[in-house]
Amino acid sequence: MRVAVADVGTNSSHLLIAEAAQGDAGGFRVLDALKDRTRLGECLDGAGNLSPEGEDRLASALTRFRELASAAGVAEVHVYATSALRESPNGAEVAGRMLARTGVYPAIISGEREGELTYLGAAHAVELGEDNVLLDLGGGSLEFVRGDARGPRDVLSLPLGGIRMTGAFIRSEPAGRREVQALAEAVRVALSPFVERFRVRPGTRVVLSSGTAEGAAAAIVARRGALGGAGGSGDGPEGVNGVSFTLAELGALLEHVRGLKAAARGRVPGLERRAETAVAGLATLHAALTLLGASEVTVSEGALREGMLIEELSRFQAYRSALSARQRSVLGTAERFGANLSHSRQVAALSRGLLDALHAAGEPVDHEDRSLITAAGALHEVGQIVAQSAHHKHSAYLIRHAELRGFSPREIELIAQLARYHRKSPPKPSHAEFMALGAGDRARVTRLAAVLRVADGLDRSHAGGSRLGTLRRVADGWELTVAGATPLDLAGARDKADLWARVFGPLTLRGA
């Protein structure tokens, strides 16, 4: 399985294309990568909205990402947007416009979610112990994560990113000592209420991730060599994973860089592309680490996008391993027709979850329902290999002729009709193939298609974030609570709840 993920930050956007490593759950082999210096942080108006120029930059990057992923045989790019869009009042609208312009939807995630995924990426890159504190410095925010070898336990996101702090405090060239002191005081004020949650204890391993941290590591390694000390591992920003340095070394680097003008800062090894923000970035990290009581840190090159990859591949491998033999033949068919496997897995899971919730509420659901909707969820979009237009009809045709192993001709026909009715028109008496079914199977297709349409709508963004909460009967129908859904997902489910309303009663959706 191949996956393409990208993160959209305040300063730059990154694409990573990888495939699952055989026999290594969650492991991957990188096939290609691309960095685009979108600099969205400099495209914000006085109210914080992303400007038309910023939208053009983002659209250009997403289009390049989509084209590169397609060339690598990946159907879709999974994109998360962080601080710049998260804090922009028009962020959700921009994300929707990106989908219309580029075919790629940048799902906006919380700072806490960003920290969790970054921790996962770091855990893949460096050895973590029983107590770890991770700091991830972006352009707009600084994430703090405390966790153990099993995963993150506490996450905090503060608006202390390198670009933000540069704009707020660094006005002189070179930067003045009082400016750096004022920045450090601002970090202390913002972090002080949370210090005990992330304070370094005996045995705590402190990990840094981000371009600024990697640049600092490269610069410190170079300074060690210049001073006749041990060079450490790595010879630049491309080879600093696992490099450790002390808080004193970071402080010395900060003081050295603070006294340089931009042109000279750009000649410091590791900081060549961070001349404008290096002083604020280093000062922010130094102040935060000082307050937390850190004396030594280790740099991880694994961060948000690596965490995204690991999570997606792990989910898919868990999904595959839980399938029966005949459902694995369905998955093989989806792969053969180039379906978006991440979306297929998510729609199948949401469909089964909705069926279980309906059953718990007293609606009749049997084993065949679960089997049919699992297969339909995996195959509902295979028709896109023919054409996007009317792809639901193309999906039905391909399913009928795909020779699915382990399914009877009747079951294959039911799966085909479920795929046919996952969008557009619901079943009608004028549809000859639908009317050719027996009365019981017509009722089954109508009922399961109602569920499949809502499940598909809940992953309209293809971000895979929607998680079902509670489904309960209310006076005028049903109320469904969903966590992790984007605005596009909620709107998609509402738009596709027409058949549900006809079969079960009106459905109200609420984000959790």
Salt bridges, closest charged atoms under 4 A:
ASP7 OD2 - HIS14 ND1 3.81
ASP7 OD1 - ARG305 NH1 3.10
GLU19 OE1 - ARG2 NE 3.36
GLU19 OE2 - ARG29 NH2 2.31
ASP36 OD2 - ARG64 NH1 2.82
GLU42 OE2 - ARG57 NH1 2.90
GLU53 OE2 - ARG57 NH2 2.64
GLU55 OE2 - ARG97 NH2 2.74
ASP56 OD1 - ARG101 NH2 3.10
GLU76 OE1 - HIS462 ND1 2.61
GLU87 OE1 - ARG164 NH2 2.47
GLU114 OE1 - ARG86 NH1 3.08
GLU130 OE1 - ARG150 NH2 3.44
ASP131 OD1 - ARG146 NE 2.87
ASP131 OD1 - ARG201 NH1 3.95
GLU143 OE2 - ARG86 NH2 3.95
ASP148 OD2 - ARG150 NH2 2.97
ASP148 OD1 - ARG153 NH2 3.25
ASP154 OD2 - ARG197 NE 2.86
GLU173 OE2 - ARG265 NH1 3.03
GLU185 OE1 - ARG188 NH2 3.17
GLU196 OE2 - ARG199 NH2 2.73
GLU249 OE2 - ARG224 NE 2.82
GLU255 OE2 - ARG177 NH2 2.57
GLU255 OE2 - ARG258 NH2 2.98
GLU276 OE1 - ARG39 NH1 3.62
GLU311 OE1 - ARG113 NH2 2.62
GLU311 OE1 - ARG315 NH2 3.62
GLU312 OE2 - ARG345 NH2 3.53
GLU335 OE2 - ARG320 NH2 3.28
ASP356 OD1 - ARG370 NH1 2.54
GLU363 OE2 - ARG473 NH2 2.88
ASP366 OD1 - ARG444 NH1 3.15
GLU368 OE2 - ARG410 NH1 2.66
GLU368 OE1 - ARG444 NH2 3.29
ASP369 OD1 - ARG444 NH1 2.56
ASP369 OD2 - ARG447 NH1 3.05
GLU381 OE2 - HIS343 NE2 3.67
GLU381 OE2 - HIS380 NE2 3.93
GLU411 OE1 - ARG326 NH1 3.13
GLU413 OE1 - ARG400 NE 2.81
GLU433 OE1 - ARG400 NH2 3.37
ASP441 OD1 - ARG410 NH2 2.91
ASP456 OD1 - HIS343 NE2 2.98
ASP456 OD1 - HIS380 NE2 3.15
ASP456 OD2 - LYS496 NZ 2.66
ASP459 OD2 - HIS343 ND1 2.64
GLU479 OE2 - ARG472 NH2 3.12
GLU479 OE1 - ARG510 NE 2.74
ASP498 OD2 - ARG453 NH2 3.35
